[in-house]
Amino acid sequence: MVAISFLFLVCSFSFHLHAVAQPRNSTIRLGSSLTPTTTGKSAWLSPSGLYGFGFYPQGKGYGVGVFLAGVPQRTVVWTANRDDPPVPSTASLALTTDGRLILQSPPRRDVYIVTDASQKIAAASMLDTGNFVRLSAGKELVSSVSETDQSTGIFRLVMQDDGNLVQYPVDAPGAIPYSYWSSSTDGKGDNVSLNLDNDGHLYMLNSTGFNIKDLTTGGYDDTNRTVYLMKIDSDGILRLYSYRLDQNGNRSVIWSSTSDKCAPKGLCGLNGYCVDVDREANCICLPGFAPVIEGNFTAGCERNFSSDSCKNDDGKIQYTIQAAENTVWEDTRYSEVTSTTREECETACYEDCNCEAAMFNDGKCTKQRLPLRYGRRDLSNSNIALIKVGIYSSINEQRKHADEPKDGNGKVHTDILIIGLSLVGFAIMVLVISGALILRSRVFRYKRFSTDNNIRLCENVAPISFSFAEIKAMTDNFQEEIGKGAFGTVFKGMVMLNGSTKVVAVKRLDNISDQGEREFQNEIRIIGRTHHRNLVRLLGYCHDGANRLLIYEYMINGSLFDVLFTPERRPCWIDRVEIARDVARGLLYLHEECETQIIHCDIKSQNILMDENGQAKISDFGLAKLLKPDQTKTFTGIRGTRGYVAPEWHRKLPVTVKADVYSFGIVLLEIICCRRSVNWSLKEEEVVLEEWVYDCYQAGEVGKIVGEDDEVDIKQLERMVIVGLWCILDEPTLRPSMKKVLLMLEGTVEIPIPPCPTSFFSSI
């Protein structure tokens, strides 16, 4: 008979159910089936009724797995296809007449519960065995989301090849800085395994059978009245439970990996930290942050203020510093300030637009970028997290008033108070009157602009004007959403142009503000006058009342981001080379071949679209900064997307077309490696793409960055890497122009050895 292999014990252990007949008629015969409804049979039970295999309630539906059926409250020990959504009450689990164990849930396709669908079963049975469990070397177990949701959680237990049993967050590398518990058995033998006996003895053996560590002593009740279960709970702690098989079904914890509920790293998500209150873990967001999902702190926290620009129009800082004292975090410093006071550390972060937080401890100040992770409060640690939080007034002004000498004369204070209140009242009255006049002026200007058939917006603009009713018709009332950006949503539509029907992408600008209005006008002015095969073409627009929409040619293959980072869509080497050249040609046109020089300001893989022929086209000119013919540089607020933004944006320096060259350099490295510029799941030295690529180049190991891609031309690869490294140099004047970049990519000019591009990270 064939054996059915089930993963047993919440965390993925193997446990065999032999397809042989058992006493008390426990045999599951061919043609048998289960349904999750209470009126039908929902599980196949073992002879004693201790274990069940079948349906159990999960969320608004049902899961399929093995559970303890002999206790009042079902405890799930294994789930089939744990990350699939729950199945409805109409689902069924069948041992078919041709010997296959299948989960059927129309309209979904059938799911084979047995891993090897080619195996055929004569019969099966659910046994009462299973108390002996083993986790062998090189294997890992993963927690569930919660007691009621058995899908993949955020913690893992790894039996390492060095013999150490270690717990890590799921998204972290298997390295010491990321661990939060270990058995401290590294180097004590090969092929170490974790074992659980039926008397609750939890221990570790090496390949010779020698017991290298007891996690529990065992010797607990080993009768059929008690069963033992070890699992990683959703809070990240490894626990061994005992279940009494009586009418009460009492559960107790025999052993746990730690009593510190804040020990598991990542429990409170990004930008959140754990506080131990009466031996319970409580998650708190950093100052200026709020939960991403209310009630679910593992999802982390996000800013509750806009961080688009570091400075306001007057050049005054728009941030204050708030502290989270006695908190410790993962050290992701990019710069360290020489021995300072806390106030000097705050000032250093104030004045650095790239600094989002700073850690101050015992005279040492380190600057950090967000997100912060693995945070917890530790009263024995004097570290202070200084967090930059947005405000609407100048910090310098606040400091100036705070430092003014205090006058002890009460009358002076009273006079100042009266004068101050009078001025405030007068100012409010002026603001109300001014606001009313401004509103009236804008309404009048808006109406005149909308009703004028010869609006200036249409001058020198080739795209066709559509009414809002026509836009609604072409998108079927905005039925199919295909994307969403900072200023609006993109919908798929159909329009008749030049006698033929075309598929189009319609960008609807939402909640028009002054900035959104400027973006709309910029896109009309810029794209309407640009025509190049590597730029997305603007076909039309709508400026109807309060509605602002843009109609683009439709790019069937989505964005470069989708193509590069979806494994099954990854382009071959030759195609990647051509994509890089396409983007370079588009930027060269914007920088040097347009009537008006254009800085795109937001070059990234999401803003490069792919047509049906795999040709790359630059899109989204909403952040573009136009230059007058006699200008070569401009001062402007920070624009673009973190990770692609050139260093000069953060230094109050004039921004030139070289800012686009920097962003192109990052995109070029992404194209070469088919990975994102920052990936926290990789080894520490590989997290930041540009740093890793430079290290590989310096070591003469550029082949490492493309893995086992046999079709790569190594000489061409090295050429492209060198071009990318030149593009991301810290000093803008050292970066090549896009014309030079294209010539280097095409191999028509020689390329000198580039200097280290990472000075920016060490100098700020």
URKALIN-V619326 format. One record per backbone hydrogen bond with DSSP energy under -1.0 kcal/mol. CO is the residue of the C=O (numbers start at 1). NH is the residue of the N-H. Records with the same first field share a line. If there is no record, write none. Layout:
# URKALIN-V619326
CO = NH / NH
This chain:
# URKALIN-V619326
4 = 17
6 = 15
8 = 13
9 = 11
13 = 8
15 = 6
17 = 4
18 = 20
28 = 124
29 = 32
32 = 95
34 = 93
41 = 35
42 = 55
44 = 53
46 = 49
50 = 69 / 70
51 = 46
52 = 67
53 = 44
54 = 65
56 = 63
58 = 61
61 = 58
62 = 87
63 = 56
64 = 80
65 = 54
66 = 77 / 78
67 = 52
75 = 68
78 = 66
81 = 84
87 = 62
88 = 91
92 = 104
93 = 34
94 = 102
95 = 31
96 = 99
99 = 121
100 = 96
101 = 113
102 = 94
103 = 111
104 = 92
105 = 108
111 = 103
115 = 117
116 = 119
124 = 28
133 = 196
135 = 194
136 = 139
139 = 159
141 = 157
143 = 153
149 = 146
151 = 145
154 = 170
155 = 143
156 = 168
157 = 141
158 = 160 / 166
159 = 138
160 = 163
162 = 187
164 = 160
165 = 183
166 = 158
167 = 180
168 = 156
169 = 172
173 = 175
175 = 178
176 = 179
181 = 167
185 = 188
190 = 207
193 = 205
194 = 135
195 = 203
196 = 133
197 = 200
199 = 220
201 = 197
202 = 215 / 216
203 = 195
204 = 212 / 213
205 = 193
206 = 209
210 = 206
213 = 204
223 = 226
225 = 245
227 = 243
229 = 241
231 = 239
233 = 236
237 = 233
238 = 257
239 = 231
240 = 254 / 255
241 = 229
242 = 252
243 = 227
244 = 246
250 = 244
252 = 242
255 = 240
260 = 263
264 = 267
266 = 269
269 = 272
270 = 301
271 = 286
273 = 284
274 = 377
275 = 282
277 = 280
280 = 277
282 = 275
284 = 273
286 = 289
288 = 304
290 = 302
293 = 296
296 = 299
297 = 300
300 = 292
302 = 290
310 = 318
312 = 315
316 = 312
318 = 391
320 = 389
322 = 387
324 = 385
326 = 378
328 = 376
335 = 367
341 = 345
342 = 346
343 = 347
344 = 348
345 = 349
346 = 350
347 = 351
352 = 355
356 = 388
357 = 368
358 = 386
359 = 366
360 = 384
361 = 364
363 = 340
364 = 361
365 = 337
366 = 359
367 = 334
368 = 356 / 357
372 = 271
373 = 330
375 = 274
376 = 328
378 = 381
383 = 326 / 327
384 = 360
385 = 324
386 = 358
387 = 322
389 = 320
394 = 398
395 = 399
396 = 400
397 = 401
398 = 402
399 = 403
409 = 413
410 = 414
411 = 415
412 = 416
413 = 417
414 = 418
415 = 419
416 = 420
417 = 421
418 = 422
419 = 423
420 = 424
421 = 425
422 = 426
423 = 427
424 = 428
425 = 429
426 = 430
427 = 431
428 = 432
429 = 433
430 = 434
431 = 435
432 = 436
433 = 437
434 = 438
435 = 439
436 = 440
437 = 441
438 = 442
439 = 443
440 = 444
441 = 445
442 = 446
443 = 447
444 = 448
445 = 449
446 = 450
447 = 451
448 = 452
452 = 455
455 = 458
456 = 459
458 = 461
464 = 541
467 = 471
468 = 472
469 = 473
470 = 474
471 = 475
472 = 477
473 = 476
474 = 494
475 = 479
480 = 492
483 = 490
487 = 510
488 = 485
489 = 508
490 = 482 / 483
491 = 506
493 = 504
495 = 502
497 = 500
500 = 497
502 = 495
503 = 554
504 = 493
505 = 552
506 = 491
507 = 550
508 = 489
513 = 517
514 = 518
515 = 519
516 = 520
517 = 521
518 = 522
519 = 523
520 = 524
521 = 525
522 = 526
523 = 527
524 = 528
526 = 529
527 = 530
532 = 535
534 = 618
537 = 553
539 = 464
540 = 551
541 = 466
542 = 549
544 = 547
547 = 544
548 = 509
549 = 542
550 = 507
551 = 539 / 540
552 = 505
555 = 558
558 = 610
559 = 563
560 = 564
561 = 565
566 = 569
572 = 576
573 = 577
574 = 578
575 = 579
576 = 580
577 = 581
578 = 582
579 = 583
580 = 584
581 = 585
582 = 586
583 = 587
584 = 588
585 = 589
586 = 590
587 = 591
588 = 592
589 = 593 / 594
590 = 598
597 = 627
599 = 625
604 = 607
605 = 561 / 608
607 = 619
608 = 560
609 = 617
610 = 557
611 = 614
615 = 611
617 = 609
618 = 536
621 = 624
625 = 599
628 = 631
634 = 655
641 = 644
646 = 649
647 = 650
648 = 653
655 = 634
656 = 659
657 = 661
658 = 662
659 = 663
660 = 664
661 = 665
662 = 666
663 = 667
664 = 668
665 = 669
666 = 670
667 = 671
668 = 672
669 = 673
670 = 674
677 = 689
679 = 682
683 = 686
687 = 679
688 = 692
689 = 693
690 = 694
691 = 695
692 = 696
693 = 697
694 = 698
695 = 699
696 = 701
697 = 700
701 = 704
702 = 705
703 = 706
704 = 707
706 = 709
708 = 710
709 = 712
713 = 717
714 = 718
715 = 719
716 = 720
717 = 721
718 = 722
719 = 723
720 = 724
721 = 725
722 = 726
723 = 727
724 = 728
726 = 729
731 = 734
732 = 735
737 = 741
738 = 742
739 = 743
740 = 744
741 = 745
742 = 746
743 = 748
758 = 761
759 = 763
